[in-house]
């Protein structure tokens, strides 16, 4: 028996993916409290439609999901598809294989557009004015 099989994880790991790329739909993004060394710590998780395991979020994964779904709002990502794969990450001087996220193929998902900037007039034509409320 493999060592990793002796203590199965509830969350998604790189071992679950192997060399496969899996496209999944985000079912929910939520925060829970876990104990780390006896102290409560907030942990963000992503649940996927039909999946048995959740993905534990860190800052890198959150950024990748945002880029893959085209949204900066975690709740707006619900219902969107992403592709999970194993890829290298370097942290604290050590490179390891980790779960990574990218846009799903053919995932025609709308991207958030920044708010349009208000039109500015040529200041040489109009005098400066002070706005008071």
C-alpha positions as CSV (number, residue, x, y, z in Angstrom):
1,X,0.0,0.0,0.0
2,X,1.2,3.5,-0.9
3,X,1.9,5.8,2.1
4,X,-0.5,8.4,0.7
5,X,-3.3,5.8,0.5
6,X,-3.1,5.1,4.2
7,X,-4.4,8.6,5.0
8,X,-6.7,9.7,2.3
9,X,-7.5,13.5,2.0
10,X,-11.0,15.0,2.0
11,X,-9.7,17.8,-0.3
12,X,-8.4,17.6,-3.8
13,X,-4.7,17.0,-4.2
14,X,-2.3,16.7,-7.1
15,X,-2.3,12.9,-6.6
16,X,-6.0,12.9,-7.4
17,X,-5.3,14.5,-10.8
18,X,-2.2,12.6,-11.8
19,X,-1.4,13.6,-15.4
20,X,-5.0,14.4,-16.3
21,X,-6.6,17.7,-16.9
22,X,-10.2,17.8,-15.6
23,X,-12.8,20.4,-16.5
24,X,-15.3,21.0,-13.7
25,X,-18.1,23.5,-12.9
26,X,-17.8,25.6,-9.7
27,X,-20.7,24.8,-7.5
28,X,-19.8,27.0,-4.5
29,X,-17.1,29.1,-2.9
30,X,-17.3,29.2,0.9
31,X,-15.4,29.8,4.1
32,X,-15.1,27.3,6.9
33,X,-13.2,27.3,10.1
34,X,-10.6,24.5,10.8
35,X,-8.2,23.9,13.6
36,X,-4.5,24.3,13.0
37,X,-2.3,23.3,15.9
38,X,-5.4,23.6,18.1
39,X,-6.3,27.2,17.0
40,X,-9.3,28.1,14.7
41,X,-8.3,29.3,11.3
42,X,-10.5,30.4,8.4
43,X,-10.1,28.3,5.2
44,X,-11.7,29.1,1.8
45,X,-12.8,26.2,-0.3
46,X,-14.3,25.6,-3.7
47,X,-16.8,22.8,-4.3
48,X,-17.3,21.4,-7.8
49,X,-20.6,20.1,-9.2
50,X,-20.6,16.3,-8.9
51,X,-17.2,16.1,-7.2
52,X,-16.6,14.3,-3.9
53,X,-13.6,16.5,-2.9
54,X,-13.3,20.2,-2.5
55,X,-10.3,22.4,-3.4
56,X,-8.6,24.3,-0.6
57,X,-7.9,27.8,-1.8
58,X,-4.8,29.8,-1.4
59,X,-4.0,33.2,-2.9
60,X,-2.5,31.7,-6.0
61,X,-5.4,29.5,-6.7
62,X,-7.9,32.3,-6.1
63,X,-6.1,34.5,-8.6
64,X,-6.0,31.6,-11.2
65,X,-9.8,31.0,-10.7
66,X,-10.4,34.7,-11.2
67,X,-8.4,34.8,-14.4
68,X,-9.9,31.5,-15.6
69,X,-13.5,32.7,-15.0
70,X,-13.0,36.3,-15.9
71,X,-14.4,37.6,-12.6
72,X,-12.9,39.2,-9.5
73,X,-16.0,38.2,-7.5
74,X,-15.9,34.7,-6.0
75,X,-19.7,34.3,-6.0
76,X,-19.9,35.3,-9.7
77,X,-17.6,32.3,-10.4
78,X,-20.3,29.9,-9.3
79,X,-21.6,28.0,-12.3
80,X,-18.5,28.7,-14.4
81,X,-16.2,26.0,-15.7
82,X,-12.5,25.7,-15.1
83,X,-9.8,23.1,-15.9
84,X,-7.8,21.6,-13.1
85,X,-4.3,20.2,-13.7
86,X,-1.1,19.4,-11.9
87,X,1.7,21.9,-12.3
88,X,4.9,23.0,-10.6
89,X,4.9,25.8,-8.0
90,X,7.8,27.2,-6.1
91,X,7.3,28.3,-2.5
92,X,9.9,28.9,0.2
93,X,12.6,27.8,-2.2
94,X,11.1,24.4,-3.0
95,X,9.4,23.4,-6.2
96,X,6.5,21.0,-5.9
97,X,3.7,19.7,-8.1
98,X,0.4,21.3,-7.0
99,X,-3.2,21.7,-8.2
100,X,-3.4,24.5,-10.8
101,X,-6.4,26.2,-12.5
102,X,-6.8,27.5,-16.0
103,X,-9.7,28.5,-18.2
104,X,-11.8,25.7,-19.5
105,X,-11.6,25.0,-23.2
106,X,-14.4,26.6,-25.2
107,X,-15.7,28.1,-21.9
108,X,-17.3,31.1,-23.6
109,X,-17.6,33.0,-20.3
110,X,-18.1,36.7,-20.1
111,X,-15.3,38.7,-18.6
112,X,-15.9,41.6,-16.3
113,X,-15.1,44.9,-18.0
114,X,-13.8,47.9,-16.0
115,X,-16.2,50.7,-15.5
116,X,-15.8,53.3,-18.3
117,X,-13.9,56.4,-17.3
118,X,-16.0,59.6,-17.3
119,X,-15.3,61.8,-20.2
120,X,-13.0,64.6,-19.3
121,X,-13.2,68.0,-21.0
122,X,-10.2,70.0,-22.1
123,X,-9.3,72.0,-19.1
124,X,-8.0,74.9,-21.2
125,X,-11.5,75.5,-22.4
126,X,-13.2,75.4,-19.0
127,X,-12.2,77.1,-15.8
128,X,-11.5,74.8,-12.8
129,X,-14.4,74.6,-10.4
130,X,-14.7,73.3,-6.9
131,X,-17.4,70.8,-6.1
132,X,-19.2,71.1,-2.8
133,X,-21.9,69.0,-1.4
